[in-house]
Amino acid sequence: MYEAGLLEAAAPARHPENCPALVLNADYTPLSYYPLSLWPWQTAIKAVFLDKVDIIASYDEQVHSPSLDMQIPSVIALKQYVKPSEYPAFTRFNLFLRDKFQCVYCGSGDNLTFDHVIPRRLGGGTSWENVAAACLPCNLKKGGRTPQQAHMQLHSKPIRPTSWQLQHIGRAFPPNHLHETWRDWLYWDVELEQ
């Protein structure tokens, strides 16, 4: 039987800390694309032993305990469906993702900050509908004015995105490392090569 204190990693080519598991919902879609739903190997193995997930694919690397040798899961699927939240949290990261990591005024992806479209001093609130990604030069140029007063045009109007919209945008920004066993699950709606 699995005991957390007795499980230790073998000496594989890949360190276990570099073996996260991609977590799929019960419908076999990722819980999240951005950030990618990943669990550390320890959490994935614990979930296997608690019978909360099915192992879909594994790494070549193994972990060992006195009574068990087990390959580290690379893709796992929850046994019970988790309903995603309809709307994402209002965070700086999600705001930048909504605006595709580009300034809404000039399109630059450098030195991003955020801008209150209607300045707070003019009654503008801090909300999805009034805050947008802006590069530092455009933010300084606009200052405490509205875009019209600063003679600047918004390329896209700030909206409150749904979680689905952010997930869709996030697919265009894959993480630096994708294990080969993850690809079929992350791009399930991409046309297959013939």
N, C-alpha and C positions, 0 to 999 in steps of 0.2 A: 504494500500500500504506500501511496505517496505521503511523504512527510517533508514539509518545506525545508526544515533544517538539514535533512539528509541528502537532498538533491543537489548535486554539484555538476558543473559542466565538465565535459571531456576536454581534451586538448585538441580541438579541431583547427582547421585552417582559418575559420571565421570565429571570432570571439562571440559568445552567446549574447553579449550586450548589443551586437550588431545583427541580431536575428529577431526583429520584431515581427509580430503576427498581424497581417491585414485582417480586420474584423468586418465581416459581412453581416447584414441583418438576416433575418430568417427567410427573406425573399431573395437572398443571394446578391443584393446590391450593397455597396459599401455604406457603412453608417454615415460616413462623411468623406467627401473628396478633398475638401480644403478647410481645415487641415485634414490630412488623410487619417482615417481611423486605424490607428496602430496601437497594439498593446505590447508591453515588454514580454519576453519569452516566459518569465515567471508567472505573470498574470494569465497568459494563454494556457499554460500547463495547469494552473490551479483551476481555471474554468473548465478544462477537459475533465479533471477529476471530480469536479462538482456537478458534472453532467449538464452544464449550461451551454456548451458549444459542441459542434461537430468539427472534426479536423478534415479540411478539404485538400490541403497540400502541406508538405513538410520540407524543411531544409535537409541537407545531407548530414548536418551536425546533430549530435546526440547529447543528451544529459543522462547521468547515471545516478542511481541510488543503490543501496545494498540489495534491493529486491527488483530493480527495474532498470532497463535501458530503453530510452525513448527518443525518437527523433523530435527535434524542435518544430512545432507547428509554424508554417509560414502563412497559411490562410485558414481562418476558422469562421464558422457561421453560427450565429446565435440560434438556439432552438426555439426561443420565443421572440416574436416580432416586437420591435421597439418602434412605436410611432414617432416619426421625427417631428420636431417642433415646427410649426408653420412659419414662424418668423425668427430670424437669427438675433443674437444679442447685438446691441449697438456698441461696437468696439472699434477702435482705430483700425485694427487689422481687417475686420469685415467691411468697414467703410472703404479702405483702399482696394479690397477685392471687388466690391461693387463697382468701383470706378476703374477697374482693371489696372490698378497700379499706375495710373496716368493722371496728370493734371487735367482738370475739366476745362481749363482755359486754353492751354497751349499744347497739351498732349504729351509733355515731357514726363519721363519716369524718374527723373533725378530730384534729389532733395525734397521728397514729398512731405508735406505737412497737411493740415486741414484748414478749411476756410469756412466761416459762417457767411453764406451767400447774402442774407440780410444780416448786417452786423448786429451784435447784441445790443449796442448802444441805440440802435433804431428799432429795438423790440424783437429781433430775430432770436429764435430759441436754438438750443443745442438738440437737434433731432435729425433723423434720417433725411427729412424733407428740406433741411436748411443747412446741412453741413456737407461739404464736398472735398475731395482730394485736390490739393493745389500744390504746385511746386513753390519753393520759397520765393523766387523772383516774382512770380505772379501774385502771390499772397502779399508781398511787400508793395507791389505796384497798386493792387486793389485797395490796400489799407482798410480803413474803417468805412468804406463807401459800398454802395450796391454795385453790381456789375454794370448797370446802366450809367451810373454816375462816373465810374472809372473807364467807361467806353471799352468794356471787355465783354466777350460773349461766352456763355456757357455752351460747351459742346454737348452736354447731356444734363438734363434736369435731375436734381437729387430726388430719389424716391425711396420709400421703405421697401427693400427687397424681401421676397419670400426666401425661405431656406432653399427651396428648389432652384430659384434664380441664382443664388450664390454658389450652389453646388455645380450648376451648369457652367458658370463663369470659371469656377475653380478647375474644371477639367482642362482648361487651356494653360494652366500653370502647374504641370506635374512636379512632384518633388525631385530632388537631385538624384535620388536612388530609387529605382523600382526593381524589386526582385522579379525574376522571370515568372515565378508562379503567381504573381499578382496581376500581370498584364491582362489576362482574359477576364478578370473580374472588374478591372478599372475601366476597360474600354469595351464593355459588352455590347454597346450599340454602334460600334465602328464596323464598317463593312470588312468582311474577311478577304484576305488575299487568295487568289485562285492559282 
